[in-house]
Amino acid sequence: MPLPLLTSKLPDVGTSIFSVMSQLAAECGAINLAQGFPDYDPPQALTDALARHARTPGHHQYAPMPGLPRLREAISQKTAAVYGVAAPNPDTEITITSGATEALYAVLAAVVRPGDEVLVLEPAYDLYGPAIRLQGGIPVYVPLRVPEFSPDWDLVKAALSPRTRLIMLNTPHNPSGAVLTAQDLATLAALLANTATLVLSDEVYEHMVFDGQQHASALQLPELAERSFVLSSFGKTYHATGWKVGYCIAPPLLTAEVRRVHQFLTFAVSTPAQHALADVLADAEQYQTLPDFYQHKRDLFAGLLQGSRFELLPAPGSYFQLARYDQISAEADVDFARRLTREFGVAVIPVSAFYHDGLDQGLIRFCFAKRDETLALAAERLRAV
């Protein structure tokens, strides 16, 4: 008897645009400014520490499910120092995850039940919607204001309902690079004051805020922190996206729920990598220098594109740069991105991929987390478009 055909849980979801454009870049020999990863290595202190722990007896077996105690303690101290808050309890409020991606999925799986609504500010990372739907949740999309990509809090207020289980934030924002302000977070806290709505705050680009601004974290407002899951990524902070190590900070009751899922999702994260990160986390210079490091790359790339027909939008955070191309072409952004890759040798991401309905506003996203020489070569090709 033939097996019945499988009914997909995500029938409308294909291969991620990031995989598609990276593969096209490889096929065409193009410079990959599409997928968000650096083309340079982590700090040598970190790779040296990894090598050291890879040779240490006993560091090749499962780490404790919540993460190595010494790494959680280091995160606690760092969080208090950076954000001026009481140190999170490493035993009950910090969980090490397989990248922020796993943390995000674990949060959604822990708290979203069938029929729950989850507010998503669009454009948004393409994981958000499918991960919500896999839990039986209903994504409710609230558009950010273009071109500054700031929230319209009146629209957020109108979208809130008794069924709203969670609102998802992302600051600094992917794909736009926009950053939420302390006033934004205070406004959100006031909107949620008399609700049971939780907050997932995706802050993986927390150390990439430019022009003298400071990152505003949900951890800094007690009325938000008490209902928030705050996600961070060592992969972003240490140029080590392939290590897939992140963490979630949340109050004890919320952390307990995340760990209920995490223990059956990945259980434990790479032991030598956790030891290595614990070794270097005490050196604050490693992350304190990131704003200047990435602002240099943002400004270098913008300067190199002067004289081109791309219109760059403000990029106050993250390592992404949006651009309009209407002076070049009236093509759909997906078609333009493909042609840019094939004919000019630079791969980018069409911003319509960050909208659930494929909204096309004639925008593409560059990743400038690349070596200066990579950016120079890419800009040379882009000036010829």
N, C-alpha and C positions, 0 to 999 in steps of 0.2 A: 504494500500500500504506500503510495507516494506521501511524503511529508507535506503538511499544509504550508502554503506560502506564509512567510512571516509578515505580520502587519507592523510596519515601522511606527515607533513612538514619535519620530521626527521626520515624517515623510517629505516635508518641504525643505529639509536641511541637507545641503550637499557638502562637498569638501570646503573647508575654510578658505576664504579669499587669501589669507596669509600664506597658506600652503600652495595655493594655485599660483600666486604671483611669484613666490620664491622658486617654484619649479620652472616657471616660464623664464625667470631670470637666469637660472642655471642652463636651461636649454639654449638661450640666446647669448650666453656669455655676458649678460648685462650686470651693471653695478646694482646691487640689491639695497635700495633705500626703502624697500617695502616693509619687510618684517622687522619688528622692533628688537633687534639684537645688535650689540657692538661687534665690530670686526677687530677688536683688540682684546688682550687677555686681562684677567683679574690682576690685582696688585700682587707683586711677587711675594710679599709677606704672607698672603693668603695661600698661594700655591705652594710655597715652602712649608707652611703649616700642614696643608693637606698631605704632602709627601711624607712629612714627619709622622703624622698620625696613621698613614697607610702602612707604615713600618712598625707601628706600635702594637705589641701583642694585646689582644683583647678588644681592639677597636674595629673589628670586622663583623661583630654580631649585632643583633637587634639593639637599638637604643630603646630606652623607655618610651612607652606609647606617647606621652605628652611632649617628649623631647628631652635631651640631656639636661639635667638640673643646672649644670654650669653655664650652658648656653641660655637657658631661661633666666637665670640670675643676671647674666650680662645684659640681656635685653631689658630686664626690669630697670637696671641702673641707667642704661642708655636712655630709655624712655623718660625717666624722671629728669635726667640732665637736659635733654633736648627740648622737652615740652613744659618743663616747670610744673609737673604734676606729681602727686604722690606715686611712689614706685609701685607698679602693678605687682601683685603677689605672684611670684614665679610658680608656685605650686597650684594655684587655683585660677589664675587669670591669663596665663600665657600658654599657647599650644604651638608647637613646631609642626609645620605641614609640608607636604610635597609641593612647594611653590604656593604662591597666593591663589593659584587656580584651584588647587585642592581645598584650600581654606574656604574659598567662595562657595564651592560646591557643597562642602560639608555644612556650612551655615544654612544654605538653602534647604538641603535635605533635612536638617535638624528642625527647622522652624516653619517651613511652608507646607501646608496641608492642602489637599484637593479643594479647589474653590477659593483659596486665599488669593488676594490681589497683592501684587508687588509693583511699586512705582519705580519706573526706570526713566532716567533723564536721558533723552536722545539728542545727538548720536551717542551710542554706547558700544563698548567692546562686545564683539559678536557672541561671546560665551553667555552673557547675561540672560537673554531671552530663552534660549534652549534649555539652560539649566533650571530656570523657573518652571518651564513647561514640563520637564521631566518629573517634577515633584507634584504635578497636577495643579500648580499655581497658574494664575492668570496675569501675564505682564500687562501693566497699564502704562503706556508710553506718554511722557510729558516732554514736549520739545524744548530744547534750550534755545535762547535767543541768538540768532546769527546776525553779525559775524563775531560777536564777543563770546558767544557760547556760555552766557550766564543764565542762571535759573530765573524763570518768571514765577515768583512765589505765589502769585494769585492763581496761576494755573495749577501749581502743586496743591494749594489749598482746595481748589475745586475738584481735584482728582482724588483727594483723600475721602475714604468712606469707612464705615464700620467693618468692612471686609479687608481693609488695607493691613496686611500683616507686616510689611517691610517696605522701606524705601532704600534704594541703592544710590550711593554717592560715589563719585570718582574724582578725586582731586589730588594733585594735578591731573588734568583730564586727558584721556585718550579717546579720540584722536586729536583734539583741538589744542591741547596745551594750556587751556584756561585753568585758573585756580579759584577756588572758593575763598571768600574772605571770612574773617571772624564774624562780621555782621551777617553774612549768609547763614553761618551755622547758628547764630543766635536767633535769626528769623525762623529757621527750621525748628529749633528747640521750642520756640513759642507755639508754632503750629501743632506740634506733637504733644504739647503739655498735658492735655486731657484725653489722650488716646492711649491705646495699647500697642501702637505701631513701633516696631523695632527699626534699627538703622544698620545697614551694612555699608561701611565706609572703606572703599578701596583706595588706599593711600600708598600704593607701591612706588610712586614717583616722588615721595615725600621730600627727598633731598635734592630735587631738581626744580627749584623755584628761583627766579632770576630778578634782576633789576632792584635788588635791595629788599624785595618782599620776603616775608616769612611764611612758611607753610602753616596753615590753620588746620589743626587736627580735631576730630570729634572728641578726642581724649581730653581736650582742654576745657570743655564745657561740662561740668558735672551732670547737668540735666540731660545732655546728650550721651555722655559716657555711660550712664547707668542703663541705657537701652541699646548700646552700640557694640557691634563687632567691627574692630578696626584691623585691616589687613595690611601687612608689609611684606616686602620681598628682598631677600638678600641677593637674589639674582640681578635685580635692577641696581641695587646699591653698590655691588662689588663687580659689576660687569661679568657676571657668571650665570647667565640665564639657563645654561645647560645643567647646572647643579640642582635646580628645582628645589630650593629651600626657601620657605617663607614662614610667616607666623601670624597668628590671630590673637589679639588682645581683647578680652571681654570680661564683664563682671562674672563672679563665680557661677551663678546659676546659668548664665548663657554659655560660659565655657564648658560646663558639665554637659550641656546638650551637644555642643560641637564635638566634644571628645567621644560621646556615644556613637557618633557617625564616623569620626576619624579612625577609631580603633578597628572598624570593619571596612574602611575604605583603603587606607594605606598602612595603618597601624603605626609604622615607624619610618623615619626618614634617615638617609645615609648617615651612619655613625661617624666615620672619619670626617665627613664634610661638616657635621655639627661641631666636632672638636676643633676643627680648623677655624670656623667662624667664631667660636668662643674665644679662641686665642687672639684674634685681631680686633674684636669688637671694642675692646677697651681703648684702642687707638682712635680717638675721636677724629683725628686729622683725616682719616680715610673717607669719612662721609662729610666732614665739614668743608672740604675743598670741592665737593661735587657741584655746588651752584656755580662757582667760577669756571670749573672745568667745562660744564655743559653750556654755560652762557657764551664762553669763547667759541664753542662749536656752532651754536645758533647764529652768533653774529658773523662768524667767518662764512658760513654757508649763505647767509643773507647778503653779505658783501660780494661774494663770488657770483651771485645771481643778479647783481645790478647790471642793467643793460639787457636782461632777458625780458621776455614777454609774460612771465609769470608774476602774478600779484600775490605777495606773501601777506598772510594775516598775522596779527599779533600772536606771539607765542611766549607767554610769561612763565610757562613751566613745562615739565616732562622733557622728553627728547624727540618731540615731533613738531613738524612745521607743516601747516596747511597752506595751500596755494590755489588761487583761481587761475584758470587757463582760458577764459573767454576771449582774450585778445589773440588767441592762437587757433582755437577750434570751437565749433558748436557741437562736437561729438558728445555722446553720453560718457560719463566719467569712466565707466568700465571699459568702453571701447578706446577712449583716449589713453588710459593706463596701459592697456595691452599694446597699443601702437607705439607708445613711448618706450616700452620695453623692447619691442621687436626692431623698431627702426632707429632708435636713438641710443639704445643700450643702457637705459636707466629704468629700474623697476620701482613702482610706487603703488600705493593703495588707493582705490577709489573710495571716497568718503560715503557713497551710497551704501557700502557694505556695513556701515555702522548704524543704519536705519532699518527697522523691522520691515518696512514697506519699500525699501530700496529708494528712498527719496534722493533724487539727484539734484544737487545744487551747484554743479560745475566745480567741485573741489576735489583735490587729491592730497594725499598725506605723504610727506617725506619723513624718513627717520634720519636724524643727523648724529646719531651715536656711532660715528665712524671716524676712522683716522683722518687727519687733515688732508692727506694726499688723496684719500678716497673721495672726500667731499670736493676737492679741487677738480679731480677728473670728472666727477659727476656733473659739476656745475659747468664745466667746459662743454660737455655734451648738451646740457639743458639750454645753454645760451644759443645753441645752434637750432633749437626747435622753432 
